[in-house]
Amino acid sequence: MDKFTNSAWFMRIVAFALAALLFISVNFEMESDKKSLGLSTAPENGTETIENVPVEVYYDRENLVVSGVPETVDVTLKGAKSLLLNAKSQRDFKVYVDLSDPEISMGDRSVTFKISDLNEKLVATIDPEYAEVNVQERMTKEFKVEAEYNSSLLEEGYTAGQPTVNPEVVKITGAKDVIEQISYVKANLEIRKGLNETVNGQATVKALDRDLNKLDVSIEPASVAVSLKVSIPSKKVSIEPKQTGKTKAGVRIKSISIDPKEVTLYGQENALDKINALYLPVNISKVDGDTEMELDLLKPETVQKMSASKATVKIRTEKVDVEDEEEVEEEEKVEEVIVDEEETIEKEEPETMESKTFTNLKIIPVGKREDQEVELESDVTNITLNGKADELKKISKNDISLTVDVSNLDEGQHDVELAVRVPAGVTWDLDSKRVTVSVSLPPKEEET
């Protein structure tokens, strides 16, 4: 036994056994330490969804137009958590659609989204996986811009001229089939209610199809300067004194003068046509000599405003005998009767008035927002104009504007009053002064 224990092989076996025990002991302690610190030898995997990742589209932008590609997509990544956190915070990868092939055909097609610059140890899933896109020939065409506004917002009595636009022509670029759908190019000038002065502003240009739907095109310039001249018809008339009361005994009125002699009236033209003078009542019952007084001018109900609200009246008198005064009064009474008879004859001769009816006039919605879909129950109506025969002959359909303001309408059906613009000097009657408007809003995308 002593011989065996003293041999070299015994010592080798013991040394190997001790080394094995030491190795096992050290590794067991290291694993225990890692577990006690929450560490793992294998990487921990996870999943992260990154929302609203921008989509890039590669294609020939000079000659083609591509539509249907969403602006953003959601990307779900799987892999080591450390790599996921870095990818989510840095967002240094790209999602794209490649349509750069010069041999690409026109029309509709399905394309898959691709991802680049992503760590190869991560697995990506894109939602949605593909997009239905339309590829069309790019086209640019010039169109004349037509300015519009809501005439019902003008202050009562005021009128507006034809709005002017600068520049009058814009360049519109888009898919060829979309450009061919353009029926109207409008610039809607936003005005406030009760507008009573000329306004200059910027208006966004919109391209619309025949049903007044906004088209997805590029417009250069995107907005234009619009000037709308707003004024009110006016007429100068003389201020005529109208004596009231009776003079005192022994006093005769020699003259009555008024300063100013004229006043400018403002209002609707047909109302002004009926006024030839503004009469100012002057009470002479308390006048016993030369007198000067300031009196208020009475504004007719049909007049919007006047250039003056007061007038100075100067009365010149003279002393007379009572008998002479009575003779003069009798003469004045005879003159008044003659004047009244003449006025009656004039009133019995009415002006020749006629009516003229225009049928199937288009009703144009104004103020439509981008998020609105607007449909009129009936987009045409008939209007009858009343006025002087000579004036009616000059009026055509192009002189009449029928609009309905949809700018403040919520989703649903609304009974909205029509705004009517006709030439001055005529009145109008509509088959129906209101129209039923249906407003719908596109559904909002659900958040994920």
Beta strands, then each sheet from edge to edge (+ up, - down):
strand 1: 45-58
strand 2: 64-67
strand 3: 72-80
strand 4: 94-98
strand 5: 107-112
strand 6: 114-116
strand 7: 123-127
strand 8: 130-144
strand 9: 146-148
strand 10: 159-160
strand 11: 164-166
strand 12: 169-175
strand 13: 184-188
strand 14: 199-208
strand 15: 218-220
strand 16: 223-228
strand 17: 230-231
strand 18: 234-244
strand 19: 251-259
strand 20: 262-266
strand 21: 277-283
strand 22: 291-296
strand 23: 305-306
strand 24: 310-319
strand 25: 353-366
strand 26: 373-376
strand 27: 380-388
strand 28: 401-405
strand 29: 412-417
strand 30: 419-421
strand 31: 427-430
strand 32: 434-440
sheet 1: 6+ 4- 1- 3+ 7-
sheet 2: 2+ 8- 5+
sheet 3: 2+ 8- 12+ 15-
sheet 4: 9+ 13+ 14- 16+ 11-
sheet 5: 10+ 17-
sheet 6: 21+ 18+ 20- 23+
sheet 7: 19+ 24- 22+
sheet 8: 30+ 28- 25- 27+ 31-
sheet 9: 26+ 32- 29+
end
